[in-house]
Amino acid sequence: MKKTGLLLILALGVCASAQQASNPLSVGMPAFTPPEGTQPTTETFPIERVQTPTKADLYCAGMVSKQLLPNANYVAGSLNTPNTTQFVNGDIIYLHGSGYELGRNYMLVRELRDPNEYELFAGQHHMLH
């Protein structure tokens, strides 16, 4: 009985000494304090940043529409046509069609056909139609 009591007291002492007071906001992250005489910058102390979606990711992700979009207006080319087929922000392009106004912003949509004929789940193609 004395051995069990002694073992229990010893185990409680080990558990109590292993306890640490910690800030709940810094769990899993060590506190950062720069060394004396240094100026913390992104070059001397890099910070990991999470990559967020860009405008191209948001606006070029595609869409599904039940309505057919009119194809009367389209991009006819650019200054470097036919050598350039892909354009980026700031490139000069020529638009074919009517109804354009100077200084307005337009969103360009490209029609695509999905070459994947397989359904991820039963009834996927029926649901998209």
C-alpha positions as CSV (number, residue, x, y, z in Angstrom):
1,M,0.0,0.0,0.0
2,K,2.9,2.3,0.9
3,K,4.5,1.6,-2.5
4,T,1.3,2.5,-4.4
5,G,0.8,5.7,-2.5
6,L,4.5,6.7,-3.1
7,L,4.1,5.9,-6.8
8,L,0.9,7.9,-7.0
9,I,2.5,10.9,-5.3
10,L,5.6,10.7,-7.6
11,A,3.3,10.5,-10.7
12,L,1.3,13.5,-9.6
13,G,4.6,15.5,-9.0
14,V,5.8,14.7,-12.5
15,C,2.5,15.7,-14.1
16,A,2.4,18.9,-12.1
17,S,5.9,19.9,-13.1
18,A,5.1,19.2,-16.8
19,Q,2.3,21.8,-16.8
20,Q,3.2,25.1,-18.4
21,A,1.2,28.3,-18.5
22,S,0.7,29.3,-22.1
23,N,-1.1,32.0,-23.9
24,P,-4.1,30.5,-25.8
25,L,-3.4,32.8,-28.8
26,S,0.2,31.5,-29.2
27,V,-0.5,27.8,-29.1
28,G,1.7,26.1,-31.6
29,M,3.5,29.3,-32.5
30,P,6.6,30.5,-30.7
31,A,6.7,34.2,-29.7
32,F,8.8,36.4,-32.1
33,T,11.1,38.9,-30.6
34,P,13.8,40.3,-33.0
35,P,17.4,40.4,-31.7
36,E,18.6,43.7,-30.2
37,G,19.8,46.2,-32.7
38,T,18.0,44.7,-35.8
39,Q,15.3,46.2,-37.9
40,P,12.7,43.5,-38.6
41,T,11.8,43.6,-42.4
42,T,10.4,41.0,-44.7
43,E,14.0,40.3,-46.0
44,T,15.6,39.8,-42.7
45,F,12.7,38.0,-41.0
46,P,10.5,36.4,-43.8
47,I,6.9,35.8,-43.0
48,E,4.9,33.0,-44.6
49,R,1.9,34.3,-46.4
50,V,-1.1,32.3,-47.7
51,Q,-1.7,32.7,-51.4
52,T,-5.1,34.2,-52.1
53,P,-7.0,34.0,-55.4
54,T,-6.1,36.7,-57.9
55,K,-8.6,38.6,-60.2
56,A,-7.6,36.2,-63.0
57,D,-8.4,33.2,-60.8
58,L,-11.9,34.7,-60.0
59,Y,-12.9,36.0,-63.4
60,C,-11.2,33.3,-65.5
61,A,-12.6,30.3,-63.6
62,G,-15.4,29.7,-66.1
63,M,-19.2,29.6,-65.7
64,V,-22.1,27.4,-66.7
65,S,-25.1,29.1,-68.3
66,K,-28.5,27.8,-69.6
67,Q,-28.8,30.7,-72.0
68,L,-26.7,30.9,-75.2
69,L,-24.6,34.0,-75.2
70,P,-24.6,36.1,-78.4
71,N,-21.5,35.9,-80.5
72,A,-22.0,39.0,-82.7
73,N,-19.2,40.8,-80.9
74,Y,-15.8,39.2,-80.6
75,V,-12.1,39.9,-80.4
76,A,-10.8,40.2,-84.0
77,G,-7.1,40.4,-83.1
78,S,-4.3,42.5,-81.6
79,L,-1.3,44.5,-82.7
80,N,0.8,41.3,-83.1
81,T,-1.9,39.1,-84.8
82,P,-1.4,36.3,-85.9
83,N,1.8,35.7,-83.8
84,T,0.0,36.4,-80.5
85,T,-3.1,34.4,-79.6
86,Q,-3.2,35.0,-75.8
87,F,-3.6,38.5,-74.3
88,V,-3.0,39.9,-70.9
89,N,-4.1,43.0,-69.0
90,G,-3.0,46.1,-70.8
91,D,-2.7,44.6,-74.3
92,I,-4.4,46.5,-77.2
93,I,-7.0,44.3,-78.9
94,Y,-9.4,45.0,-81.8
95,L,-13.1,44.3,-81.2
96,H,-15.5,43.3,-84.0
97,G,-19.1,44.2,-83.7
98,S,-21.2,47.3,-82.7
99,G,-22.4,48.9,-79.5
100,Y,-19.0,49.6,-77.9
101,E,-18.5,52.9,-76.1
102,L,-15.1,54.6,-75.4
103,G,-13.9,54.3,-71.8
104,R,-16.2,51.5,-70.7
105,N,-15.1,48.2,-69.3
106,Y,-16.1,44.9,-70.9
107,M,-15.9,41.4,-69.8
108,L,-14.7,38.9,-72.4
109,V,-16.2,35.4,-72.4
110,R,-14.7,32.5,-74.4
111,E,-17.0,29.6,-75.3
112,L,-15.6,26.2,-74.6
113,R,-16.7,22.6,-74.9
114,D,-15.7,20.2,-72.1
115,P,-13.9,17.2,-73.8
116,N,-14.6,15.1,-70.7
117,E,-17.5,12.9,-71.6
118,Y,-17.6,11.0,-68.2
119,E,-20.0,11.9,-65.4
120,L,-18.6,12.4,-61.9
121,F,-22.0,11.3,-60.6
122,A,-25.1,9.8,-62.1
123,G,-27.2,12.5,-63.8
124,Q,-24.5,15.2,-64.0
125,H,-25.0,15.9,-67.8
126,H,-28.8,16.0,-67.4
127,M,-28.5,18.5,-64.5
128,L,-26.2,20.8,-66.6
129,H,-28.6,20.7,-69.5
